[in-house]
Amino acid sequence: MEIFFIGSNFERLLQGMLLTLQIALISIIFAIFFGLILGFVMTFRSIVARALCRFYLECVRIIPILAWLFILFFGISPYLNVPLSAFMCAIIVFSLWGVAEVGDLVRGAITALPKHQSESGKALGLGQWQITRYIVFPQVLKQLLPAFVSLFTRMIKTTSLVSLLGVVDLLKVGQQIIELNKSNPQASFWVYGGIFCTYFLLCYPLSYLSRVLEKKCQ
């Protein structure tokens, strides 16, 4: 266990954790904002709009996140001569993934609402925007909170893939510390154990919150 207190190992692990959270939080913010928009667009009557949204959704879902990271960082960025850092590529890919997931959740929640909800709003003389704001959105948000929290938990865990691009996140720092302490046979056990505990502490509260919200929304 003393490996954490050799040199600046503990500080580096802390910095790696903060970078992991930074990637996750920025991606989550983009996912919420643009995902809500995408979800509402997917409920439009326009066949073209729905087809484009479905194409985007399927592309993001079918191709693994790791493949998207490699495609953007090693393929698209050099081909277009756009100097994107591994950190920026990670945020872009995780944001696109989050937007697709949030959008599909929102679409499902909206289409699941009884039609008489909107019809009642129209009967009261409300416009489409007012119906969306005062009737649809509050009910959809209440239903989606547990699913959102669960998705954000998955996003935090999946950020560990960015270490394969060279991003010095929590997992990458741990690997570097182990490489520098090869002579210590217990280094891997303690470092990976510490990483395990860190991810558990980051994700378990969100997982627990998701279950609590799910029970309250039933």
C-alpha positions in Angstrom: 0.0 0.0 0.0 3.0 2.3 0.5 3.2 2.6 -3.3 0.5 5.3 -3.2 2.8 7.5 -1.0 6.0 7.1 -3.1 6.9 10.4 -4.7 3.8 12.0 -6.2 1.8 8.8 -7.0 -1.2 9.7 -4.9 -1.3 13.2 -6.4 -1.1 11.8 -10.0 -3.9 9.4 -9.3 -6.0 12.2 -8.0 -5.3 14.3 -11.1 -6.2 11.3 -13.3 -9.5 10.9 -11.4 -10.2 14.6 -11.9 -9.5 14.3 -15.7 -11.8 11.3 -15.8 -14.6 13.3 -14.2 -13.9 16.3 -16.4 -14.4 14.2 -19.6 -17.5 12.6 -18.1 -19.1 15.8 -16.9 -18.5 17.8 -20.0 -19.9 14.9 -22.1 -22.9 14.6 -19.8 -23.8 18.3 -20.1 -23.7 18.1 -23.9 -25.7 14.9 -23.8 -28.5 16.4 -21.8 -28.8 19.6 -23.8 -28.6 18.1 -27.3 -30.2 14.8 -26.3 -33.4 16.5 -25.3 -33.5 18.4 -28.6 -32.8 15.2 -30.5 -35.5 13.3 -28.6 -38.1 15.9 -29.5 -37.0 16.0 -33.1 -37.4 12.3 -33.3 -41.1 12.7 -32.5 -41.7 15.1 -35.4 -44.0 14.0 -38.2 -41.3 14.8 -40.8 -40.1 11.5 -42.3 -36.8 13.1 -43.3 -36.1 14.4 -39.8 -36.9 11.1 -38.2 -34.9 9.1 -40.8 -31.8 11.3 -40.2 -32.1 11.0 -36.5 -32.5 7.2 -36.7 -29.5 6.9 -39.0 -27.4 8.9 -36.5 -28.7 6.8 -33.6 -28.0 3.5 -35.3 -24.5 4.6 -36.3 -23.5 5.6 -32.8 -25.1 2.4 -31.3 -23.8 -0.2 -33.8 -20.2 1.0 -33.9 -18.3 0.4 -30.5 -17.2 3.5 -28.6 -13.6 2.4 -28.8 -13.9 2.1 -32.6 -15.3 5.7 -32.7 -12.4 6.9 -30.6 -9.9 5.4 -33.0 -11.8 6.5 -36.1 -11.9 10.1 -34.9 -8.4 10.3 -33.4 -6.4 8.2 -35.9 -8.6 8.6 -39.0 -10.8 11.6 -39.3 -8.6 14.1 -37.5 -5.4 13.5 -39.6 -7.4 13.1 -42.8 -9.1 16.5 -42.4 -5.9 18.0 -41.0 -7.7 19.1 -37.9 -5.4 18.9 -34.9 -7.7 17.3 -32.3 -6.1 16.2 -29.1 -7.0 12.9 -27.6 -8.8 14.8 -24.8 -11.0 16.6 -27.4 -11.7 13.4 -29.3 -12.8 11.7 -26.1 -15.2 14.5 -25.3 -16.6 14.6 -28.8 -17.2 10.8 -29.0 -18.7 10.5 -25.5 -20.9 13.5 -26.2 -22.2 12.0 -29.4 -22.8 8.7 -27.6 -24.6 10.4 -24.8 -26.7 12.6 -27.1 -27.9 9.4 -29.0 -28.8 7.6 -25.8 -30.5 10.5 -24.2 -32.4 11.3 -27.4 -33.7 7.8 -27.7 -34.8 7.8 -24.0 -36.6 11.1 -24.5 -38.3 9.8 -27.7 -39.5 6.7 -26.0 -40.8 8.7 -23.0 -42.7 11.1 -25.2 -44.3 8.5 -27.4 -45.3 6.6 -24.3 -47.4 9.5 -22.9 -51.2 9.0 -23.4 -52.4 11.1 -26.4 -55.2 12.6 -24.3 -52.5 14.6 -22.4 -51.8 16.7 -25.5 -55.4 16.7 -26.6 -56.4 18.2 -23.2 -53.9 20.9 -23.6 -55.2 21.8 -27.1 -58.8 21.8 -25.6 -57.6 24.4 -23.1 -56.3 26.6 -25.9 -52.6 25.9 -25.3 -50.2 26.1 -28.3 -47.7 23.3 -29.1 -44.8 25.0 -27.3 -47.0 25.5 -24.2 -48.1 21.9 -24.3 -44.5 20.7 -24.6 -43.3 23.0 -21.8 -46.1 22.6 -19.2 -47.5 19.2 -19.9 -45.1 16.9 -21.8 -41.7 18.0 -20.5 -42.4 17.8 -16.7 -43.8 14.3 -17.1 -41.1 13.1 -19.4 -38.4 14.5 -17.1 -39.8 12.7 -14.1 -39.9 9.4 -15.9 -36.4 9.8 -17.3 -34.5 10.8 -14.2 -33.6 7.2 -13.2 -32.6 6.3 -16.7 -30.5 9.4 -17.0 -28.6 8.7 -13.8 -28.0 5.1 -14.9 -26.7 6.4 -18.3 -24.3 8.9 -16.6 -23.0 6.1 -14.5 -22.1 4.1 -17.6 -20.5 7.1 -19.2 -18.2 7.6 -16.2 -17.2 3.9 -16.3 -16.7 3.9 -20.1 -14.3 6.9 -20.0 -11.6 4.4 -19.1 -11.3 3.6 -22.8 -9.6 7.0 -23.4 -6.4 5.6 -21.8 -5.9 3.8 -25.1 -5.6 7.1 -26.9 -2.9 8.2 -24.4 -5.2 10.4 -22.3 -3.7 10.4 -18.8 -6.9 9.5 -17.0 -7.2 7.5 -13.8 -6.5 4.1 -15.5 -3.6 5.5 -17.5 -1.9 7.0 -14.5 -2.3 3.6 -12.7 -0.6 1.8 -15.6 2.3 4.3 -15.6 2.8 3.9 -11.9 2.9 0.1 -12.3 5.4 0.4 -15.1 7.7 2.5 -13.0 7.4 0.0 -10.1 8.0 -3.3 -11.9 10.3 -4.4 -9.1 7.5 -4.3 -6.7 5.4 -7.5 -7.1 2.5 -6.0 -5.2 2.3 -2.9 -7.3 -0.4 -4.1 -9.7 -2.6 -5.4 -6.9 -2.6 -2.2 -4.9 -2.8 0.2 -7.8 -5.6 -1.6 -9.7 -7.3 -2.2 -6.3 -7.2 1.6 -5.7 -8.6 2.2 -9.2 -11.4 -0.3 -8.5 -12.3 1.5 -5.3 -12.2 4.9 -6.9 -14.6 3.9 -9.7 -16.8 2.2 -7.2 -17.0 5.4 -5.0 -17.7 7.5 -8.1 -20.4 5.2 -9.6 -22.1 3.5 -6.7 -23.8 6.7 -5.3 -25.2 7.3 -8.8 -26.4 3.7 -9.1 -28.1 3.9 -5.7 -29.7 7.2 -6.7 -31.0 5.7 -9.9 -32.7 2.9 -7.9 -34.2 5.3 -5.4 -35.6 7.6 -8.2 -37.0 4.6 -10.0 -38.9 3.5 -6.9 -40.2 7.1 -6.4 -41.3 7.4 -10.0 -43.3 4.2 -10.0 
